[in-house]
Amino acid sequence: MWILLAFTVAAAFDKLTVPKEKPLEVRRSASVVAGTYVRPPLGAGGRGGVIVIANQKKVELDLTGVELRGVAKGTDLDQCSGFGLVVRDCEDVTIKGGVLGGYKGCIVATNTKGLVLDGITFDGFYGKHLLSTLQAEDGSDWLYPHENDADQWITNYGGAISLTDCDGATIRNCKARHGQNGILLTRSNGAKVEKNDASFLSGWGLAMYRSSKALVTENTFDYCVRGYSHDAYWRGQDSAGILMFERCCDNVFTWNSATHGGDGVFLYAGQDTVEGRAFAKGEQDAGGSDRNVWYENDFSFAVANAIEATFSSDNWAIRNRLDGSHQHGVWGGYSRRMVVLGNSIQNTLGGGVSIEHGQDCVFADNTFAKNEMAIELWWDEDKELVQGPFGQHRDTSSRDMFVLANAFEGNATDLILRDTQNVSFAKNRWDHEGNLEVHSGAKGSGDLEPLVRDWVASDGKSPNGKTERSTLAIASGDEPEILTRARAWRPASTSTGGAAASRLRPRPEKEGLDTIVMGEWGPWDFRSGEPKPVQKQSGGLLAKAQWDARWFAWTAAADPREKLAEWRALALHPLATKRAPNFVDPWAGDKELRAKTTTAHFGVIATTHIDVTEAGTYRLAVLSDDGVRVTIDGRKGVENWTWHAPTRDEVQVKLTKGPHELDLEYFQIDGAYALLVELEKVP
């Protein structure tokens, strides 16, 4: 009887085709006839939907064997626009199977409860044409995830799946490739996201905004990254395997892989708290993105941070792999009651755990191995935040930390503590006879040398590093209550036993940061056997140019923005002169020259000659950080003579056939740097 009933229900499904130039409106359970449908977006701004399910309950749509595209496969990703399948004002709708692509939003759902998306493939959807090259970062590639209350994410950045005001959704067994963002959850609580694969994307694998109480388990969000060139720059540009912005609370993440992202996890309290919007509305106890748990995930090899969790409280990282990241294993600025328990934090090029202005945090049972710094805790002036809306309503001191039973192995520096009060230590294991410099200073607690001696293990091992104006203690008595609770925490599926065996997935060998290879549309999906992306040749007509260049130092007495003549005169006494290839950075790719000039307060003046073989209109483009000026035959070309972040400026110029002279002036103040000069004919 049950077999007959199932056959009867399946047979009762409507068989539909997708019409041209008008939407397919689904009003009851149906399947779409198998085939490929190229259907451009419909409705105002293309947001009306090619397939629409509206004001329905308990409807199932089967797309098995269907490929629905807004543009032909292979079209440049920035030409994808509009929405494909739209669900609005529904309840208990299920969509399964099929392939969608060629839209800015492939499935876009709003105000729908109990939506189920099952086994859907997304391939070739919207992605920005990235302008960063192997040699230099382009600042226009940065994402801005901080605002999304007016649908900025789907409008500006697109996504395979976008759910807004959709509580109780289930997304499972879906796959997304060749686009910018995988799954966007906005004001959608109680979601279950399981066994999906949204990897090799140029933005976010899973992005959450004001979305709480989700279970995210057994997903793959690897290589969601941009802003990286191995051995050249490592910015991430706010890409992430998992993004959590604006008061995303009480979410659980288990057994996921989000390796090789801009960040593995990027959690931010949100503008309500940090900019003071909630306080201004009278919500004096406004929290951030609080009480989230990451358990047995792999967030390794992040361009920036394996976990970044800032301005928030009571977040727990338990038994994760956080290895090999370029900046930090855990970056927890302005965190309260954060627990970092039983994690592997190894081979990190920056800090294993770095927290500024944090309180009541616990680091226990972790393995810190071969990091540049293992643990760094500090307070600094940071006036914008300390004296701003956040600091006016929150404690911003650095205090009351616990460092318990961790293993420190082969770190260049074990501890750096600065202006941090009451840091308690117990049962840590050191691997050398360290040399911990203790500087009491004005905020010290007297002679700390006897206390430091108490740390030393029975085998004579001790930490190395430095403490400044910090107070230290030996932990005694019961461990912190939050640590006891974190030790006992288990995912629901393993809560009946004791310490469950780890379910961390095996990680492929030899997949370090050097396996991130960026193309013009995103990271190379080498795992699928796709060909390596063609790398853009920087310079255009200048690719083989030779510049007669001089590098020189300058001081405030010859600031180029105010005293140009004096600054130019310094070039008569250069630090170095060279006939250099085209500029891909301020040193034309010469690392020895970079060491000679350092990276602050230097200038470059250079000249090159080119032979134009065809008269016409040419585009002169310069990526710079800081000031730059380029002239052609003495005429103004590109000029941005300011202190600025990496910025792309371009102009169109008319050039005659024959020889032309280009003159370049550049100054670097401090911080980041960039210089890339390109000349290309306008088609």
WORASUL-V188596 format. One record per backbone hydrogen bond with DSSP energy under -0.5 kcal/mol. CO is the residue of the C=O (numbers start at 0). NH is the residue of the N-H. E is the energy in kcal/mol with one decimal. If there is no record, write none. Layout:
co=CO nh=NH e=E
co=CO nh=NH e=E
This chain:
co=0 nh=4 e=-2.3
co=1 nh=5 e=-2.4
co=2 nh=6 e=-2.1
co=3 nh=7 e=-2.3
co=4 nh=8 e=-2.5
co=5 nh=9 e=-2.3
co=6 nh=10 e=-2.4
co=7 nh=11 e=-1.3
co=8 nh=12 e=-0.6
co=9 nh=12 e=-1.2
co=13 nh=15 e=-0.6
co=13 nh=30 e=-3.1
co=15 nh=32 e=-3.6
co=16 nh=18 e=-0.7
co=22 nh=24 e=-0.8
co=23 nh=25 e=-0.6
co=23 nh=51 e=-3.0
co=24 nh=26 e=-0.6
co=28 nh=13 e=-1.6
co=29 nh=61 e=-2.3
co=30 nh=15 e=-2.8
co=34 nh=36 e=-0.5
co=34 nh=66 e=-2.5
co=36 nh=38 e=-0.8
co=36 nh=68 e=-2.9
co=41 nh=47 e=-2.7
co=41 nh=48 e=-0.7
co=42 nh=45 e=-2.6
co=43 nh=46 e=-1.8
co=45 nh=82 e=-2.9
co=49 nh=23 e=-2.8
co=50 nh=85 e=-3.0
co=51 nh=25 e=-2.7
co=52 nh=87 e=-2.3
co=55 nh=90 e=-2.1
co=58 nh=93 e=-2.6
co=59 nh=29 e=-2.5
co=60 nh=62 e=-0.6
co=60 nh=95 e=-2.2
co=61 nh=31 e=-2.2
co=62 nh=65 e=-2.5
co=64 nh=34 e=-1.9
co=65 nh=98 e=-2.4
co=66 nh=36 e=-3.5
co=66 nh=68 e=-0.5
co=67 nh=100 e=-1.9
co=68 nh=38 e=-3.2
co=71 nh=74 e=-1.8
co=75 nh=78 e=-2.0
co=76 nh=79 e=-1.6
co=81 nh=103 e=-1.9
co=81 nh=104 e=-2.1
co=83 nh=49 e=-2.8
co=83 nh=50 e=-1.9
co=83 nh=85 e=-0.5
co=84 nh=107 e=-2.6
co=85 nh=52 e=-2.7
co=86 nh=109 e=-2.5
co=87 nh=54 e=-2.0
co=89 nh=112 e=-1.9
co=90 nh=57 e=-2.1
co=92 nh=115 e=-2.7
co=93 nh=60 e=-3.1
co=94 nh=117 e=-2.5
co=95 nh=62 e=-3.3
co=97 nh=120 e=-2.6
co=98 nh=67 e=-2.8
co=99 nh=122 e=-2.2
co=100 nh=69 e=-1.5
co=101 nh=80 e=-0.7
co=102 nh=125 e=-2.0
co=103 nh=158 e=-2.7
co=104 nh=83 e=-2.2
co=105 nh=84 e=-3.2
co=106 nh=161 e=-2.5
co=107 nh=86 e=-2.2
co=108 nh=163 e=-2.4
co=109 nh=88 e=-1.7
co=112 nh=91 e=-2.8
co=114 nh=169 e=-2.9
co=115 nh=94 e=-2.9
co=116 nh=171 e=-2.6
co=117 nh=96 e=-2.1
co=119 nh=174 e=-2.2
co=120 nh=99 e=-2.5
co=121 nh=176 e=-2.2
co=123 nh=101 e=-2.8
co=125 nh=179 e=-2.1
co=127 nh=129 e=-0.9
co=135 nh=132 e=-2.9
co=136 nh=138 e=-0.5
co=137 nh=140 e=-2.0
co=138 nh=141 e=-1.5
co=143 nh=146 e=-0.5
co=147 nh=150 e=-1.6
co=150 nh=154 e=-1.9
co=151 nh=155 e=-3.0
co=151 nh=156 e=-0.5
co=152 nh=156 e=-2.6
co=152 nh=157 e=-1.0
co=158 nh=105 e=-1.5
co=159 nh=106 e=-2.0
co=160 nh=183 e=-2.5
co=161 nh=108 e=-2.9
co=162 nh=185 e=-3.0
co=163 nh=110 e=-2.0
co=164 nh=111 e=-0.6
co=165 nh=168 e=-0.7
co=166 nh=113 e=-2.1
co=168 nh=191 e=-2.5
co=169 nh=116 e=-2.8
co=170 nh=193 e=-2.3
co=171 nh=118 e=-2.2
co=173 nh=196 e=-2.7
co=174 nh=121 e=-3.2
co=175 nh=198 e=-1.0
co=176 nh=123 e=-1.7
co=177 nh=124 e=-1.5
co=178 nh=201 e=-1.7
co=179 nh=202 e=-1.4
co=180 nh=159 e=-1.9
co=181 nh=160 e=-2.5
co=182 nh=184 e=-0.5
co=182 nh=206 e=-3.1
co=183 nh=162 e=-2.9
co=183 nh=185 e=-0.5
co=184 nh=208 e=-2.5
co=185 nh=164 e=-2.5
co=186 nh=188 e=-0.5
co=188 nh=167 e=-2.9
co=190 nh=214 e=-2.5
co=191 nh=170 e=-2.8
co=191 nh=193 e=-0.6
co=192 nh=216 e=-2.4
co=193 nh=172 e=-1.4
co=195 nh=219 e=-2.6
co=196 nh=175 e=-2.7
co=196 nh=198 e=-0.5
co=199 nh=177 e=-0.6
co=200 nh=224 e=-1.8
co=202 nh=239 e=-1.8
co=203 nh=181 e=-2.7
co=204 nh=182 e=-2.5
co=205 nh=242 e=-3.0
co=206 nh=184 e=-3.1
co=207 nh=244 e=-2.8
co=208 nh=186 e=-3.2
co=211 nh=189 e=-2.7
co=213 nh=215 e=-0.5
co=213 nh=251 e=-2.6
co=214 nh=192 e=-2.9
co=214 nh=216 e=-0.6
co=215 nh=253 e=-2.2
co=216 nh=194 e=-1.7
co=218 nh=256 e=-2.4
co=219 nh=197 e=-2.2
co=220 nh=223 e=-0.5
co=221 nh=199 e=-2.5
co=222 nh=224 e=-1.0
co=223 nh=261 e=-1.8
co=226 nh=234 e=-3.0
co=226 nh=235 e=-1.8
co=228 nh=231 e=-2.7
co=228 nh=232 e=-1.9
co=232 nh=228 e=-2.8
co=234 nh=236 e=-0.7
co=234 nh=237 e=-0.5
co=235 nh=238 e=-1.9
co=236 nh=142 e=-1.9
co=239 nh=204 e=-1.4
co=240 nh=205 e=-2.0
co=241 nh=265 e=-2.6
co=242 nh=207 e=-2.7
co=243 nh=267 e=-2.6
co=244 nh=209 e=-1.5
co=245 nh=209 e=-0.9
co=246 nh=248 e=-0.7
co=248 nh=212 e=-2.2
co=250 nh=292 e=-2.3
co=251 nh=215 e=-3.0
co=252 nh=294 e=-3.1
co=253 nh=217 e=-2.0
co=255 nh=297 e=-2.3
co=256 nh=220 e=-4.0
co=258 nh=222 e=-2.8
co=260 nh=302 e=-3.0
co=261 nh=303 e=-2.7
co=262 nh=240 e=-2.3
co=263 nh=241 e=-1.8
co=264 nh=266 e=-0.5
co=264 nh=307 e=-2.6
co=265 nh=243 e=-3.0
co=266 nh=309 e=-1.6
co=267 nh=245 e=-0.9
co=268 nh=246 e=-2.4
co=269 nh=272 e=-0.5
co=269 nh=273 e=-2.5
co=270 nh=274 e=-1.4
co=270 nh=276 e=-1.1
co=271 nh=277 e=-2.2
co=271 nh=278 e=-0.7
co=273 nh=389 e=-0.8
co=275 nh=279 e=-2.3
co=276 nh=280 e=-1.0
co=277 nh=282 e=-2.5
co=278 nh=281 e=-1.8
co=281 nh=283 e=-1.6
co=282 nh=285 e=-1.5
co=287 nh=289 e=-1.0
co=289 nh=249 e=-2.1
co=291 nh=315 e=-2.6
co=292 nh=252 e=-2.6
co=292 nh=294 e=-0.5
co=293 nh=317 e=-3.1
co=294 nh=254 e=-1.6
co=296 nh=298 e=-0.6
co=296 nh=320 e=-2.6
co=297 nh=257 e=-3.0
co=299 nh=259 e=-2.1
co=301 nh=325 e=-2.6
co=303 nh=326 e=-2.3
co=303 nh=327 e=-1.6
co=304 nh=263 e=-2.0
co=305 nh=264 e=-1.6
co=306 nh=308 e=-0.5
co=306 nh=330 e=-2.9
co=307 nh=266 e=-4.0
co=309 nh=268 e=-1.2
co=311 nh=335 e=-2.1
co=312 nh=290 e=-2.1
co=314 nh=338 e=-2.1
co=315 nh=293 e=-2.7
co=315 nh=317 e=-0.6
co=316 nh=340 e=-2.7
co=317 nh=295 e=-2.2
co=319 nh=321 e=-0.6
co=319 nh=343 e=-2.5
co=320 nh=298 e=-2.6
co=322 nh=300 e=-3.2
co=324 nh=348 e=-2.4
co=326 nh=350 e=-1.2
co=327 nh=305 e=-2.3
co=328 nh=306 e=-1.4
co=329 nh=331 e=-0.6
co=329 nh=353 e=-2.7
co=330 nh=308 e=-2.7
co=331 nh=334 e=-1.4
co=332 nh=310 e=-2.1
co=334 nh=358 e=-2.1
co=335 nh=313 e=-2.2
co=337 nh=361 e=-2.9
co=338 nh=316 e=-3.0
co=338 nh=340 e=-0.6
co=339 nh=363 e=-2.2
co=340 nh=318 e=-2.7
co=342 nh=344 e=-0.6
co=342 nh=366 e=-2.5
co=343 nh=321 e=-3.1
co=344 nh=368 e=-1.7
co=345 nh=323 e=-3.6
co=347 nh=371 e=-2.2
co=349 nh=371 e=-0.5
co=349 nh=372 e=-1.9
co=350 nh=328 e=-1.8
co=351 nh=329 e=-1.8
co=352 nh=375 e=-2.7
co=353 nh=331 e=-2.5
co=354 nh=377 e=-1.8
co=355 nh=333 e=-3.5
co=357 nh=398 e=-2.1
co=358 nh=336 e=-2.5
co=360 nh=401 e=-2.1
co=361 nh=339 e=-2.9
co=362 nh=403 e=-2.5
co=363 nh=341 e=-2.4
co=365 nh=367 e=-0.6
co=365 nh=406 e=-2.7
co=366 nh=344 e=-2.8
co=366 nh=368 e=-0.7
co=367 nh=408 e=-3.1
co=368 nh=346 e=-2.4
co=370 nh=411 e=-2.4
co=370 nh=412 e=-0.5
co=371 nh=412 e=-0.5
co=372 nh=351 e=-2.5
co=373 nh=352 e=-2.2
co=374 nh=415 e=-1.9
co=375 nh=354 e=-2.5
co=376 nh=417 e=-2.3
co=377 nh=356 e=-2.4
co=381 nh=384 e=-1.0
co=381 nh=385 e=-2.9
co=382 nh=386 e=-2.3
co=384 nh=390 e=-1.6
co=387 nh=391 e=-1.9
co=388 nh=392 e=-0.7
co=389 nh=392 e=-1.2
co=389 nh=393 e=-1.3
co=396 nh=398 e=-0.6
co=397 nh=420 e=-2.4
co=398 nh=359 e=-1.4
co=400 nh=423 e=-3.1
co=401 nh=362 e=-2.7
co=401 nh=403 e=-0.5
co=402 nh=425 e=-1.5
co=403 nh=364 e=-1.8
co=405 nh=407 e=-0.5
co=405 nh=428 e=-3.0
co=406 nh=367 e=-3.2
co=406 nh=408 e=-0.6
co=408 nh=369 e=-2.2
co=412 nh=373 e=-2.0
co=413 nh=374 e=-2.0
co=414 nh=465 e=-2.0
co=415 nh=376 e=-2.4
co=416 nh=467 e=-2.7
co=417 nh=378 e=-1.5
co=419 nh=470 e=-1.3
co=420 nh=399 e=-2.3
co=421 nh=400 e=-1.1
co=421 nh=423 e=-0.6
co=422 nh=472 e=-2.3
co=423 nh=402 e=-3.1
co=424 nh=474 e=-2.6
co=425 nh=404 e=-2.7
co=427 nh=429 e=-0.5
co=428 nh=407 e=-3.2
co=431 nh=433 e=-1.4
co=431 nh=461 e=-3.1
co=434 nh=436 e=-0.7
co=434 nh=464 e=-1.2
co=435 nh=437 e=-0.5
co=436 nh=438 e=-0.6
co=436 nh=466 e=-3.0
co=437 nh=439 e=-0.6
co=438 nh=468 e=-2.7
co=440 nh=443 e=-1.5
co=445 nh=447 e=-0.7
co=447 nh=451 e=-2.5
co=448 nh=452 e=-2.2
co=449 nh=453 e=-1.2
co=450 nh=454 e=-0.7
co=451 nh=454 e=-1.3
co=451 nh=455 e=-0.7
co=452 nh=455 e=-0.8
co=456 nh=459 e=-2.3
co=460 nh=456 e=-2.1
co=461 nh=433 e=-1.1
co=463 nh=413 e=-0.7
co=463 nh=414 e=-1.9
co=464 nh=436 e=-2.6
co=465 nh=416 e=-2.4
co=466 nh=438 e=-2.5
co=467 nh=418 e=-2.8
co=470 nh=422 e=-2.2
co=472 nh=424 e=-2.1
co=472 nh=474 e=-0.6
co=479 nh=482 e=-0.6
co=479 nh=483 e=-1.8
co=480 nh=484 e=-2.1
co=481 nh=485 e=-2.1
co=482 nh=486 e=-2.6
co=483 nh=487 e=-1.5
co=484 nh=488 e=-0.8
co=485 nh=488 e=-0.6
co=490 nh=493 e=-1.9
co=491 nh=494 e=-1.0
co=493 nh=496 e=-0.9
co=497 nh=499 e=-0.9
co=507 nh=510 e=-0.7
co=511 nh=514 e=-2.0
co=512 nh=515 e=-1.8
co=514 nh=516 e=-0.8
co=515 nh=517 e=-0.5
co=516 nh=523 e=-2.7
co=519 nh=129 e=-2.7
co=521 nh=518 e=-2.8
co=523 nh=525 e=-1.5
co=524 nh=527 e=-0.9
co=524 nh=529 e=-1.2
co=525 nh=528 e=-1.3
co=535 nh=537 e=-0.8
co=536 nh=539 e=-0.9
co=538 nh=541 e=-2.4
co=538 nh=678 e=-1.9
co=539 nh=542 e=-1.7
co=541 nh=544 e=-1.9
co=544 nh=581 e=-0.7
co=546 nh=548 e=-0.9
co=546 nh=579 e=-3.0
co=547 nh=606 e=-1.4
co=548 nh=577 e=-2.2
co=549 nh=604 e=-1.8
co=550 nh=574 e=-3.1
co=550 nh=575 e=-1.6
co=551 nh=602 e=-3.1
co=554 nh=557 e=-2.2
co=555 nh=558 e=-1.3
co=558 nh=561 e=-1.7
co=558 nh=562 e=-3.5
co=562 nh=566 e=-2.2
co=563 nh=567 e=-2.9
co=564 nh=568 e=-2.0
co=565 nh=569 e=-0.9
co=566 nh=569 e=-0.9
co=567 nh=570 e=-1.5
co=568 nh=571 e=-1.7
co=569 nh=572 e=-1.9
co=570 nh=573 e=-0.6
co=575 nh=550 e=-2.7
co=577 nh=548 e=-2.7
co=577 nh=579 e=-1.0
co=579 nh=546 e=-3.6
co=582 nh=676 e=-1.4
co=584 nh=587 e=-2.1
co=586 nh=589 e=-1.6
co=588 nh=590 e=-0.8
co=589 nh=593 e=-1.8
co=590 nh=594 e=-2.0
co=591 nh=595 e=-1.5
co=592 nh=596 e=-2.2
co=593 nh=597 e=-2.0
co=600 nh=553 e=-1.8
co=601 nh=667 e=-2.6
co=602 nh=551 e=-2.0
co=603 nh=665 e=-2.3
co=604 nh=549 e=-2.0
co=605 nh=663 e=-3.1
co=606 nh=547 e=-2.9
co=607 nh=661 e=-2.7
co=609 nh=611 e=-0.6
co=609 nh=659 e=-2.3
co=610 nh=612 e=-0.5
co=611 nh=657 e=-2.9
co=615 nh=654 e=-2.7
co=616 nh=681 e=-2.7
co=617 nh=619 e=-0.6
co=617 nh=652 e=-3.0
co=618 nh=620 e=-0.6
co=618 nh=679 e=-2.1
co=619 nh=650 e=-2.2
co=620 nh=677 e=-2.8
co=621 nh=623 e=-0.6
co=621 nh=648 e=-2.6
co=622 nh=675 e=-2.1
co=623 nh=646 e=-2.2
co=624 nh=673 e=-1.7
co=626 nh=666 e=-2.1
co=627 nh=639 e=-2.9
co=628 nh=664 e=-2.4
co=629 nh=636 e=-1.6
co=629 nh=637 e=-0.8
co=630 nh=662 e=-2.1
co=631 nh=634 e=-2.2
co=634 nh=631 e=-2.4
co=637 nh=629 e=-3.0
co=639 nh=627 e=-1.3
co=639 nh=641 e=-1.8
co=641 nh=643 e=-0.7
co=646 nh=623 e=-2.4
co=646 nh=648 e=-0.6
co=648 nh=621 e=-3.0
co=650 nh=619 e=-2.8
co=652 nh=617 e=-3.2
co=652 nh=654 e=-0.5
co=654 nh=615 e=-2.3
co=657 nh=611 e=-3.0
co=659 nh=609 e=-2.3
co=660 nh=632 e=-3.2
co=661 nh=607 e=-2.3
co=662 nh=630 e=-2.3
co=663 nh=605 e=-2.4
co=664 nh=628 e=-2.3
co=665 nh=603 e=-2.5
co=667 nh=601 e=-1.0
co=668 nh=600 e=-1.5
co=673 nh=624 e=-2.0
co=675 nh=622 e=-2.4
co=677 nh=620 e=-2.3
co=678 nh=540 e=-3.6
co=679 nh=618 e=-3.8
